[in-house]
Amino acid sequence: MKKLPFVLSAIILLSGCLASTSTRLVTTQQAPQITKTTTVQLDDQALTVQFIEKKGYTITANKGLLQTFVLEQKLLLETQYQQIWGVQEKEPDAFIDKEIAIYAFTVDNHPLEDIYDFDTNVYVMVAEGEVIGGYSSPDADEMLYGGAYGIDGKTREELKGLTYAEWHEQWTNKYGK
């Protein structure tokens, strides 16, 4: 009986340590001497908010779920998806035939604020309960030329180390089959 407060204290301590990850421990008292610990997955929305805050950005508007889609290889030949995947650290191969959700936010303290005189939109991509990447763009009403920036405001050239022509040729050779 003396071990129960120690066990509960240890579980509470572990719960606090794990709260910053995408899962958390939930402790329930089923009987005076039995404690059950269950892992609960944070929802995608909470996960994306946590991801943005860890990057040091301040969310000024949570626009919610922008879109969901199943990533099919043929989509990777469309300009929109090339722009998005061209600024990711992870290649799309691991996510083909998986559902991807994109959540949209307007943020402060983003590097694009130094380039444009607009607020910045950040888009976070989630698959199977995990943040897999994201991208950013100025929040402008008028049409701006160019594609998406990486989540931290870097261009495709900065992220991939290739010119657009070099990158596009490699991309088409890989996904244009």
Helices and strands as residue ranges (DSSP letters): H 3-18, E 23-31, E 34-41, H 44-54, E 58-70, G 73-77, H 79-85, G 92-95, E 99-108, G 111-114, E 120-127, E 130-138, E 149-150, H 156-160, H 164-175
